[in-house]
Amino acid sequence: MTMVAVLTGVALALSGCGDGQGLDWDLRPSERFSTSSAARDVSGSRPQPDARGIISYPGYQVAVARRGDRVEDIAQRLGISPRELAAHNAIEPTTVLRGGELLVLPNRIDGAAAAPGAITATPLTPMPSAGPEPVQHTVRRGETAFSIARLYDVSPRSLSEWNGLDGSMSVREGQILMIPVAQQQTAEASAPLATTDAPLSAVTPPAATTTLPGEGSATPVPPSASQPLPATTPAPAGQGASAATPAPAPVADLGSERTSGPQLAMPVQGRIIRAYSRGRNDGIGIGAPAGTPVTAAAGGTVAAITRDTDQVPILVIRHQNNLLTVYANIDDIRVARGDTITRGQTIATVRRGDPSFLHFEVREGFESVDPMPYLQ
């Protein structure tokens, strides 16, 4: 089921939201975990294009769109076929671009290939490389920017910035995306070589030093060696001052008398037709006729409303304690992103299908969990 992979990426990207106001695009873990490795491997910035809007890598080139450009405008500016450029990027030649989007060139070009009047201030003969070559990913049916980012272990924000995606992170089937390169790699690629007046063969590396066992820094003296612990004579059990201290009165166990219902309410009433299976089906399928109202499992804030490449809607609600609920196979969405909703409020209806069912997920931060314990 392609929907499952889509929901995995969407919910993961939302796991760092704060009250629906902003997404934690870097997807870093909570304070319980170390973020040192994430800081080392954070994606670098996209290289700057040359004067013609081209970024060159050893194996391919990309063109960065200007605001208001059509695909055919870019092709004419670079002296290449508009139809070939559009087909290579799964887009129409007349599509108007916002600016910042990337189009992968079907063939490498140099300065001489540009159309008359094109800017050629930065020639490409030979073309210098912009740094480590990013991996290319061709978007398949059912994928989203979030699921692709998770596939390559990069943040959706970096993926969006490198490829000039719009605010809703929409992608199209057949689109070619560049996967961001880690900041450490881009820094190493751009770092200048050290210079010296001596020839390279005369440069001698510093001699390695070896520390033998027992050498090195001195072992600190423990405090007890200079200031011994004070001598004490503990009183026998049941004697002394502790014997005169009355035992504290028992505290009533109010928790044993507390009764509570399920933490989450069923979003629709129906039979479970698809069980939870981590990594294969990160939620449950609840069978229900098409048009059945879908209600919020708990009060919270609408964190995201998006679609996959098949234009199937996905809705995510953030609750207290970093809990997310995800609803898919839905239609007729009746809420908007940022809305505050209450438990049991109708948010959508079940989408028509064969069979018709609601896909429902529960996520504790990053991790999907079996929804059933929350519903029982």
C-alpha positions in Angstrom: 0.0 0.0 0.0 1.7 3.2 -1.2 -0.2 5.2 1.3 1.7 3.7 4.2 5.1 4.9 3.0 3.6 8.3 2.4 2.2 8.6 5.9 5.5 7.5 7.4 7.4 10.4 6.0 4.6 13.0 6.7 4.2 12.1 10.3 8.0 11.9 10.8 8.4 15.4 9.4 5.8 16.7 11.8 7.2 15.1 14.9 9.1 18.2 15.9 6.2 20.8 15.4 5.5 23.1 18.2 1.7 23.7 18.6 1.4 23.6 14.8 3.3 26.9 14.4 6.5 25.6 12.8 7.9 22.3 11.6 11.1 20.9 12.9 12.5 20.4 9.4 15.8 19.0 10.7 14.0 16.1 12.3 16.4 16.0 15.2 15.6 13.8 18.2 14.4 15.1 21.5 16.7 16.0 24.4 16.8 12.4 25.5 19.1 11.6 22.6 22.5 13.0 21.5 22.3 15.4 18.5 26.1 15.4 18.0 26.0 13.2 14.9 23.0 15.1 13.5 25.0 18.3 13.8 28.0 16.7 12.0 25.9 15.4 9.2 23.5 18.3 8.6 23.1 19.0 4.9 25.1 21.9 3.5 23.7 24.7 1.4 23.0 24.3 -2.3 25.9 25.6 -4.4 25.4 28.9 -6.1 24.7 28.8 -9.9 26.8 30.6 -12.4 25.7 33.7 -14.3 23.4 31.7 -16.6 21.7 29.9 -13.7 23.6 26.6 -14.1 25.1 24.4 -11.4 27.6 21.9 -12.8 28.6 18.5 -11.3 30.9 15.9 -12.8 28.1 13.8 -14.2 25.3 16.3 -14.9 24.1 19.9 -14.8 21.0 21.6 -13.4 19.4 24.9 -14.3 17.9 27.2 -11.6 14.7 28.9 -12.6 14.2 32.6 -12.3 10.9 34.0 -11.1 8.3 33.9 -13.8 10.4 31.7 -16.1 8.7 29.2 -18.3 10.4 25.9 -19.0 10.7 27.0 -22.7 12.3 30.3 -21.6 15.1 28.4 -19.8 15.6 26.2 -22.8 15.9 29.1 -25.2 18.3 30.9 -22.9 20.5 27.9 -22.8 20.2 27.0 -26.5 18.6 23.6 -25.9 15.3 22.0 -27.0 12.3 23.1 -24.9 10.5 19.8 -25.5 13.5 17.7 -24.6 14.1 19.7 -21.4 10.4 19.5 -20.4 10.2 15.8 -21.1 13.4 15.1 -19.1 11.8 16.8 -16.0 8.2 15.5 -16.4 6.8 19.0 -16.9 5.1 21.0 -19.6 7.2 23.4 -21.7 4.7 26.2 -20.9 4.7 25.7 -17.2 5.4 29.0 -15.3 7.9 28.6 -12.5 8.1 30.5 -9.2 11.9 30.8 -9.2 14.4 28.6 -7.5 13.2 25.3 -8.9 15.7 23.0 -10.5 15.6 21.5 -13.9 18.1 18.7 -14.7 19.6 19.3 -18.2 19.3 16.3 -20.5 22.8 16.9 -21.8 25.8 18.9 -20.7 26.3 22.3 -22.3 29.2 24.7 -22.5 29.5 28.4 -23.0 29.3 28.1 -26.8 26.0 26.2 -26.6 24.1 29.1 -25.2 21.5 30.9 -27.3 22.3 34.4 -28.8 21.9 37.0 -26.1 22.4 34.6 -23.2 24.7 35.5 -20.4 28.0 33.7 -20.6 30.1 35.5 -18.0 31.1 32.2 -16.5 32.2 29.9 -19.3 32.0 26.1 -19.0 35.0 25.1 -20.9 36.1 23.3 -18.9 33.3 23.6 -16.4 34.4 23.6 -12.7 32.6 21.3 -10.4 30.3 22.7 -7.8 31.4 20.1 -5.3 30.4 16.6 -4.4 27.8 15.3 -6.8 24.4 14.8 -5.3 22.5 11.6 -5.9 19.5 12.0 -8.2 16.1 10.5 -7.3 13.2 10.2 -9.8 9.9 10.6 -8.0 7.7 7.5 -8.3 3.9 7.3 -7.9 2.8 7.5 -4.3 6.0 9.2 -3.0 6.1 12.5 -1.2 9.0 14.8 -0.3 8.7 13.6 3.2 9.0 9.9 2.3 11.9 10.6 0.0 13.7 12.6 2.7 13.4 9.7 5.1 14.6 7.3 2.4 17.9 9.1 2.1 18.1 10.2 5.8 18.0 13.9 5.1 15.7 16.6 6.4 12.7 17.6 4.3 13.7 21.2 4.7 17.1 20.6 3.1 15.4 18.6 0.3 13.0 21.4 -0.3 15.8 24.1 -0.3 18.0 22.2 -2.6 15.2 21.6 -5.2 13.2 24.8 -4.8 10.0 23.0 -3.7 6.9 25.1 -2.8 5.6 25.6 0.6 3.4 22.5 0.5 6.4 20.3 -0.4 4.6 19.0 -3.5 6.4 16.8 -6.0 5.3 15.3 -9.3 5.7 11.8 -10.7 8.8 11.7 -12.8 10.4 14.8 -11.3 14.1 14.5 -10.7 15.3 15.6 -7.2 18.8 16.2 -6.0 19.5 14.7 -2.6 21.3 17.2 -0.4 25.0 16.6 0.4 26.2 16.6 4.0 27.7 19.9 5.1 30.9 18.1 6.1 31.4 16.9 2.5 30.7 20.3 1.0 33.1 22.0 3.4 35.9 19.5 2.6 35.3 19.9 -1.1 35.5 23.7 -0.9 38.4 24.0 1.6 41.5 25.5 -0.1 44.7 23.5 0.0 47.4 24.6 2.4 50.2 26.6 0.7 53.9 26.6 1.5 57.0 28.0 -0.1 58.7 24.6 0.0 58.0 22.0 -2.7 55.4 19.4 -1.8 58.1 16.7 -1.6 60.0 18.7 1.0 57.0 19.0 3.4 57.6 16.6 6.3 54.6 15.6 8.3 54.9 16.0 12.1 56.6 13.1 13.9 54.1 10.8 15.6 54.5 10.6 19.4 54.0 7.5 21.5 52.9 7.5 25.1 54.1 4.5 27.0 51.9 2.9 29.8 52.2 4.9 33.0 53.3 8.0 31.2 51.2 11.1 30.5 49.1 13.2 32.9 49.4 12.5 36.6 46.6 10.6 38.3 44.7 13.0 40.6 44.9 12.3 44.3 41.5 11.2 45.7 40.0 13.5 48.4 40.0 10.7 51.0 43.9 10.4 50.8 44.4 14.0 52.1 41.2 14.4 54.2 40.1 11.1 55.7 36.4 10.6 56.2 35.2 11.5 59.8 34.9 8.6 62.2 31.4 7.7 63.0 29.8 5.1 65.3 26.4 4.3 63.8 23.7 3.4 66.3 22.4 -0.1 66.2 19.1 -0.6 64.3 16.1 0.4 66.3 18.1 2.6 68.7 19.1 6.2 68.9 17.3 9.2 67.4 15.9 7.3 64.5 14.0 5.0 66.9 12.2 8.0 68.4 11.2 9.3 64.9 7.6 8.2 64.2 7.0 6.4 60.9 5.2 8.5 58.3 1.5 8.0 57.9 0.6 5.9 54.9 -0.6 7.9 51.9 -3.8 6.9 50.3 -3.3 5.3 46.8 -5.7 7.5 44.9 -4.4 6.1 41.6 -6.0 2.8 42.4 -9.4 4.4 42.7 -9.1 6.4 39.5 -11.0 5.3 36.4 -10.3 6.4 32.9 -11.4 5.6 29.4 -9.4 5.1 26.3 -6.9 7.8 25.6 -8.1 8.0 22.0 -11.6 7.6 20.5 -12.2 5.5 17.4 -12.2 7.9 14.4 -14.8 5.8 12.7 -16.8 2.8 13.8 -16.0 -0.4 11.9 -14.1 -3.6 11.7 -10.3 -3.6 11.7 -9.5 -5.0 8.2 -5.7 -4.2 8.3 -3.7 -4.7 11.4 -0.7 -2.7 12.5 2.7 -4.1 11.5 5.8 -1.9 12.1 7.7 -1.2 8.9 5.0 -2.7 6.7 1.8 -1.1 7.8 2.4 1.7 10.3 -1.3 2.1 11.1 -4.6 0.2 11.0 -7.3 0.0 8.4 -10.8 0.5 9.7 -13.5 -0.6 7.3 -16.3 1.9 6.8 -18.6 2.8 3.9 -17.6 5.7 1.7 -18.9 9.0 3.1 -18.8 7.9 6.7 -17.8 10.9 8.9 -14.2 10.7 10.3 -13.8 12.3 13.7 -10.8 13.5 15.6 -9.5 10.8 18.0 -8.6 13.5 20.5 -8.4 17.3 20.8 -5.4 19.0 19.3 -4.2 21.2 16.4 -4.2 20.4 12.7 -0.5 20.2 11.9 -0.6 19.3 8.2 -2.9 18.7 5.3 -1.1 17.3 2.2 -1.5 14.9 -0.7 0.5 12.2 -2.3 1.3 12.0 -6.0 -2.1 10.3 -6.6 -3.7 13.4 -4.9 -5.0 11.4 -2.0 -5.5 13.7 1.0 -3.6 13.1 4.3 -4.4 14.9 7.5 -2.2 15.0 10.6 -3.3 16.2 14.1 -0.9 17.1 16.9 -2.0 16.3 20.5 -0.4 16.8 23.9 2.8 14.9 24.9 4.2 15.0 21.3 1.5 12.5 20.1 0.3 12.6 16.5 -2.7 11.0 14.8 -2.7 10.5 11.0 -5.8 10.0 8.8 -5.7 8.9 5.2 -8.1 7.5 2.6 -10.2 10.5 3.3 -12.2 13.1 1.3 -14.2 16.2 2.1 -11.8 17.7 4.6 -13.6 20.1 6.9 -10.7 21.7 8.8 -7.7 23.7 7.9 -4.1 23.7 9.0 -3.6 25.4 12.3 -7.2 24.8 13.4 -7.8 23.8 17.0 -10.2 20.9 17.2 -11.9 18.9 19.9 -12.2 15.2 20.5 -15.0 13.7 18.3 -15.2 16.7 15.9 -15.9 15.7 12.3 -12.8 16.4 10.2 -13.4 14.5 6.9 -15.3 11.6 5.4 -14.1 8.1 4.3 -12.9 8.0 0.7 -14.5 5.7 -1.8 -12.5 2.6 -2.4 -12.6 -1.2 -2.9 -12.9 -1.7 0.0 -13.6 1.7 1.5 -11.6 2.1 4.8 -9.8 4.7 6.9 -6.1 4.4 7.4 -5.3 5.6 10.9 -1.9 6.0 12.6 -0.6 7.0 16.0 2.9 8.3 16.4 4.9 9.0 19.6 7.3 11.6 18.2 9.3 9.9 15.5 8.0 6.3 16.1 4.8 4.8 14.8 3.1 2.7 17.5 0.2 0.2 17.5 -3.0 2.4 17.8 -5.0 -0.4 19.5 -3.7 0.2 23.1 -4.7 3.8 22.7 -8.2 2.9 21.5 -9.0 0.2 24.1 
